[in-house]
């Protein structure tokens, strides 16, 4: 394009760009624009759909779980609890090497029923002399495996309670309430596993 053609093109509102010409030298006005490759690939859509399905499935699964009771709620006794009498309670304390204090509640559990018990969960109620609600701890009951040279415990599942058995147990507490009335806490069997 000559200098004169460029100035005429600028005067007519052109942009100063050259217009492509075909084989005959005429300007090509209707040239198709090149295709733009854009958008999101199908694989990305598939991955996004999979993620959405997993999230929806997780929400449905979590929504179907049983609601748990509030931590300080006294639960009803297990149906087999009457066959598991608890007796001979004794409490003690110890201090560990880091200065922390642990409180122990020892006792005996018997199995007067006709089933073998593989797990026991209890609630321990620490009452107070004030008008405050008691502290309720829910803990698994552990059996005393040996006493010398130290007391070692094991879960009930390691040594199930057969009908007629009487075993010693220990419950361990990292903290007890400061306003506890120092009376023996109430211990209730709220869950058992049986064979």
C-alpha positions as a Markdown table, in Angstrom:
| # | Residue | x | y | z |
|---|---|---|---|---|
| 1 | Unk | 0.0 | 0.0 | 0.0 |
| 2 | Unk | 1.4 | 3.3 | -1.0 |
| 3 | Unk | 1.8 | 6.4 | 1.2 |
| 4 | Unk | -1.1 | 8.1 | -0.6 |
| 5 | Unk | -3.4 | 5.1 | -0.2 |
| 6 | Unk | -2.7 | 5.0 | 3.6 |
| 7 | Unk | -3.5 | 8.7 | 4.0 |
| 8 | Unk | -6.8 | 8.2 | 2.1 |
| 9 | Unk | -7.7 | 5.2 | 4.2 |
| 10 | Unk | -7.0 | 7.3 | 7.4 |
| 11 | Unk | -9.2 | 10.1 | 6.1 |
| 12 | Unk | -12.1 | 7.7 | 5.5 |
| 13 | Unk | -12.0 | 6.5 | 9.1 |
| 14 | Unk | -9.8 | 3.5 | 8.5 |
| 15 | Unk | -7.4 | 2.2 | 11.1 |
| 16 | Unk | -4.3 | 2.4 | 9.0 |
| 17 | Unk | -4.1 | -1.4 | 8.7 |
| 18 | Unk | -3.7 | -3.0 | 5.3 |
| 19 | Unk | -6.6 | -4.9 | 4.0 |
| 20 | Unk | -5.7 | -8.3 | 2.6 |
| 21 | Unk | -6.2 | -8.7 | -1.1 |
| 22 | Unk | -7.1 | -11.8 | -3.0 |
| 23 | Unk | -5.5 | -13.1 | -6.2 |
| 24 | Unk | -7.4 | -10.5 | -8.3 |
| 25 | Unk | -6.1 | -7.7 | -6.1 |
| 26 | Unk | -9.6 | -6.9 | -4.7 |
| 27 | Unk | -10.0 | -6.4 | -1.0 |
| 28 | Unk | -11.4 | -9.4 | 0.8 |
| 29 | Unk | -14.2 | -8.0 | 2.9 |
| 30 | Unk | -16.0 | -11.2 | 4.0 |
| 31 | Unk | -13.1 | -13.2 | 5.4 |
| 32 | Unk | -14.2 | -15.7 | 8.1 |
| 33 | Unk | -12.7 | -15.0 | 11.5 |
| 34 | Unk | -10.4 | -17.6 | 12.8 |
| 35 | Unk | -12.0 | -20.0 | 15.3 |
| 36 | Unk | -11.3 | -19.3 | 18.9 |
| 37 | Unk | -10.4 | -22.2 | 21.0 |
| 38 | Unk | -11.9 | -21.4 | 24.4 |
| 39 | Unk | -14.3 | -22.7 | 27.0 |
| 40 | Unk | -13.8 | -25.5 | 29.5 |
| 41 | Unk | -12.8 | -28.9 | 28.2 |
| 42 | Unk | -15.2 | -31.8 | 28.8 |
| 43 | Unk | -12.7 | -33.5 | 31.2 |
| 44 | Unk | -12.9 | -30.5 | 33.5 |
| 45 | Unk | -16.7 | -30.7 | 33.6 |
| 46 | Unk | -16.5 | -34.4 | 34.4 |
| 47 | Unk | -14.1 | -33.8 | 37.3 |
| 48 | Unk | -16.3 | -30.9 | 38.6 |
| 49 | Unk | -19.4 | -33.1 | 38.5 |
| 50 | Unk | -17.6 | -35.9 | 40.3 |
| 51 | Unk | -16.5 | -33.5 | 43.1 |
| 52 | Unk | -20.1 | -32.3 | 43.5 |
| 53 | Unk | -21.4 | -35.9 | 43.7 |
| 54 | Unk | -18.8 | -36.8 | 46.4 |
| 55 | Unk | -19.7 | -33.7 | 48.4 |
| 56 | Unk | -23.4 | -34.3 | 48.2 |
| 57 | Unk | -22.9 | -38.0 | 49.2 |
| 58 | Unk | -20.8 | -36.9 | 52.2 |
| 59 | Unk | -23.4 | -34.5 | 53.3 |
| 60 | Unk | -26.2 | -37.1 | 53.0 |
| 61 | Unk | -24.1 | -39.6 | 54.9 |
| 62 | Unk | -23.3 | -37.2 | 57.7 |
| 63 | Unk | -26.9 | -36.1 | 57.9 |
| 64 | Unk | -28.0 | -39.7 | 58.5 |
| 65 | Unk | -25.8 | -40.3 | 61.6 |
| 66 | Unk | -27.6 | -40.4 | 64.9 |
| 67 | Unk | -27.5 | -37.2 | 66.8 |
| 68 | Unk | -25.2 | -37.4 | 69.8 |
| 69 | Unk | -26.4 | -36.4 | 73.2 |
| 70 | Unk | -25.1 | -33.2 | 74.8 |
| 71 | Unk | -21.9 | -34.0 | 76.8 |
| 72 | Unk | -23.6 | -33.3 | 80.2 |
| 73 | Unk | -26.7 | -35.3 | 79.6 |
| 74 | Unk | -27.6 | -38.4 | 81.7 |
| 75 | Unk | -28.4 | -41.2 | 79.4 |
| 76 | Unk | -30.8 | -44.2 | 80.2 |
| 77 | Unk | -29.3 | -47.4 | 81.5 |
| 78 | Unk | -28.5 | -50.2 | 79.1 |
| 79 | Unk | -31.1 | -53.1 | 79.0 |
| 80 | Unk | -28.4 | -55.5 | 80.2 |
| 81 | Unk | -27.2 | -53.1 | 83.0 |
| 82 | Unk | -29.2 | -54.9 | 85.7 |
| 83 | Unk | -27.0 | -58.0 | 85.0 |
| 84 | Unk | -23.8 | -56.1 | 85.6 |
| 85 | Unk | -23.8 | -55.0 | 89.2 |
| 86 | Unk | -21.0 | -52.5 | 90.2 |
| 87 | Unk | -19.7 | -52.6 | 93.7 |
| 88 | Unk | -16.7 | -52.1 | 96.1 |
| 89 | Unk | -15.9 | -48.5 | 94.9 |
| 90 | Unk | -12.7 | -46.9 | 95.9 |
| 91 | Unk | -11.2 | -43.6 | 94.8 |
| 92 | Unk | -7.5 | -42.5 | 94.6 |
| 93 | Unk | -5.3 | -39.9 | 93.1 |
| 94 | Unk | -1.8 | -39.8 | 91.6 |
| 95 | Unk | 0.5 | -37.1 | 90.3 |
| 96 | Unk | 2.5 | -37.8 | 87.1 |
| 97 | Unk | 6.0 | -36.6 | 86.3 |
| 98 | Unk | 4.7 | -33.5 | 84.6 |
| 99 | Unk | 2.8 | -32.4 | 87.7 |
| 100 | Unk | -0.6 | -33.4 | 86.3 |
| 101 | Unk | -3.1 | -35.1 | 88.6 |
| 102 | Unk | -5.2 | -38.1 | 87.7 |
| 103 | Unk | -8.2 | -39.4 | 89.7 |
| 104 | Unk | -9.0 | -43.1 | 89.7 |
| 105 | Unk | -12.3 | -44.9 | 90.5 |
| 106 | Unk | -11.8 | -48.6 | 91.1 |
| 107 | Unk | -14.5 | -51.2 | 91.7 |
| 108 | Unk | -15.8 | -54.6 | 90.9 |
| 109 | Unk | -18.2 | -55.6 | 88.1 |
| 110 | Unk | -20.0 | -58.9 | 88.0 |
| 111 | Unk | -21.9 | -60.6 | 85.2 |
| 112 | Unk | -25.0 | -62.2 | 86.6 |
| 113 | Unk | -26.7 | -62.6 | 83.2 |
| 114 | Unk | -26.5 | -65.3 | 80.6 |
| 115 | Unk | -24.5 | -63.4 | 77.9 |
| 116 | Unk | -20.8 | -62.7 | 77.4 |
| 117 | Unk | -20.1 | -59.0 | 77.6 |
| 118 | Unk | -17.4 | -57.6 | 75.2 |
| 119 | Unk | -17.7 | -53.8 | 75.9 |
| 120 | Unk | -19.0 | -51.6 | 78.7 |
| 121 | Unk | -19.5 | -47.8 | 78.6 |
| 122 | Unk | -20.4 | -46.0 | 81.8 |
| 123 | Unk | -21.5 | -42.5 | 82.9 |
| 124 | Unk | -19.9 | -41.2 | 86.0 |
| 125 | Unk | -21.9 | -38.4 | 87.8 |
| 126 | Unk | -19.8 | -36.0 | 89.9 |
| 127 | Unk | -22.4 | -34.1 | 92.0 |
| 128 | Unk | -21.9 | -30.8 | 93.9 |
| 129 | Unk | -23.5 | -29.2 | 97.0 |
| 130 | Unk | -24.4 | -26.1 | 95.0 |
| 131 | Unk | -27.3 | -25.5 | 92.7 |
| 132 | Unk | -25.0 | -26.3 | 89.7 |
| 133 | Unk | -25.6 | -29.2 | 87.3 |
| 134 | Unk | -23.4 | -32.2 | 88.0 |
| 135 | Unk | -20.4 | -33.0 | 85.8 |
| 136 | Unk | -21.2 | -36.2 | 83.8 |
| 137 | Unk | -18.3 | -38.1 | 82.2 |
| 138 | Unk | -18.9 | -40.9 | 79.7 |
| 139 | Unk | -16.0 | -43.3 | 79.6 |
| 140 | Unk | -15.3 | -46.9 | 78.6 |
| 141 | Unk | -14.9 | -49.3 | 81.5 |
| 142 | Unk | -11.4 | -50.9 | 81.6 |
| 143 | Unk | -10.6 | -54.1 | 83.5 |
| 144 | Unk | -7.5 | -54.4 | 85.7 |
| 145 | Unk | -5.2 | -56.9 | 84.1 |
| 146 | Unk | -2.5 | -56.9 | 86.7 |
| 147 | Unk | -1.6 | -55.0 | 89.9 |
| 148 | Unk | 2.2 | -55.6 | 90.4 |
| 149 | Unk | 4.5 | -53.8 | 89.9 |
| 150 | Unk | 1.8 | -51.3 | 88.8 |
| 151 | Unk | -1.8 | -51.3 | 87.8 |
| 152 | Unk | -2.3 | -52.1 | 84.2 |
| 153 | Unk | -5.7 | -52.0 | 82.5 |
| 154 | Unk | -7.2 | -53.5 | 79.3 |
| 155 | Unk | -10.5 | -53.0 | 77.5 |
| 156 | Unk | -13.3 | -55.4 | 78.2 |
| 157 | Unk | -13.0 | -56.7 | 74.6 |
| 158 | Unk | -9.5 | -58.1 | 75.4 |
| 159 | Unk | -11.0 | -60.2 | 78.3 |
| 160 | Unk | -14.8 | -60.5 | 77.8 |
| 161 | Unk | -16.9 | -60.9 | 80.9 |
| 162 | Unk | -18.5 | -64.4 | 80.8 |
| 163 | Unk | -21.6 | -65.2 | 82.8 |
| 164 | Unk | -20.7 | -65.6 | 86.4 |
| 165 | Unk | -17.4 | -63.6 | 86.1 |
| 166 | Unk | -16.5 | -60.9 | 88.7 |
| 167 | Unk | -13.6 | -58.6 | 87.8 |
| 168 | Unk | -11.9 | -55.5 | 89.0 |
| 169 | Unk | -12.1 | -52.3 | 86.9 |
| 170 | Unk | -10.6 | -48.9 | 86.9 |
| 171 | Unk | -11.9 | -45.6 | 85.5 |
| 172 | Unk | -9.4 | -42.8 | 85.0 |
| 173 | Unk | -10.2 | -39.1 | 85.0 |
| 174 | Unk | -7.8 | -36.3 | 83.9 |
| 175 | Unk | -9.9 | -33.7 | 85.7 |
| 176 | Unk | -12.7 | -33.7 | 88.2 |
| 177 | Unk | -14.9 | -30.6 | 88.9 |
| 178 | Unk | -13.6 | -28.2 | 91.5 |
| 179 | Unk | -17.0 | -28.0 | 93.1 |
| 180 | Unk | -17.4 | -31.8 | 93.4 |
| 181 | Unk | -18.8 | -32.6 | 96.8 |
| 182 | Unk | -16.2 | -35.3 | 97.5 |
| 183 | Unk | -18.9 | -38.0 | 97.7 |
| 184 | Unk | -18.6 | -41.2 | 95.8 |
| 185 | Unk | -19.9 | -40.5 | 92.3 |
| 186 | Unk | -22.8 | -42.3 | 90.7 |
| 187 | Unk | -21.7 | -44.9 | 88.1 |
| 188 | Unk | -24.3 | -46.0 | 85.5 |
| 189 | Unk | -23.9 | -48.6 | 82.7 |
| 190 | Unk | -25.3 | -47.0 | 79.6 |
| 191 | Unk | -24.0 | -49.3 | 76.9 |
| 192 | Unk | -22.8 | -52.9 | 76.6 |
| 193 | Unk | -21.5 | -55.0 | 73.8 |
| 194 | Unk | -22.6 | -58.7 | 74.0 |
| 195 | Unk | -22.1 | -62.0 | 72.3 |
